[in-house]
Amino acid sequence: MNSTTLNRIKFQRCPRCKSQNLKGQTGNEESTIHYGRLVCGDCGQFIKWLRDPSVSLNHMSRQQNIDLMLANHELNQWERSFLQNIYARRTLSPKQLSTYQRIYQKITPKHRGSGRGERAIVESN
């Protein structure tokens, strides 16, 4: 299992030994559906599950696109409500992703050649 020290964890300590030596464990040997786990580097205590950073980046990108789309007056009420409902979701179902992409394409056809926002079209869960 690959192990890396997580430098950006603020104010977290091991509940067992109070150490701040926390390590993220990720890799192909992870036997769960999770991306990885955070453990104490000193006593081995499990702290929490780690999220896949690529999912977090897709989520932030999608939120930025939704903010821009909600500012557009071409959305009907259902589309506006749909975008507001998926805003906080980290991952989308295939149907939700398809609907999101359809709305995105409706609102941004004029920007496709400029390179703006194309990441949303190829986004995956």
Buried (B, 14 or more C-beta within 10 A) or exposed (E): EEEEEBEEBEEEBBEEEEEEEBBBBBEEEBEEEEBBBBBBBBEEBEBEEBEBEEBEEBBEBBBEBBEBBBEEEEBEEEBBEBBEEBEEBEBBEEEBBEBBBEBBEBBBEEEEEEEEBBBBEEBEB
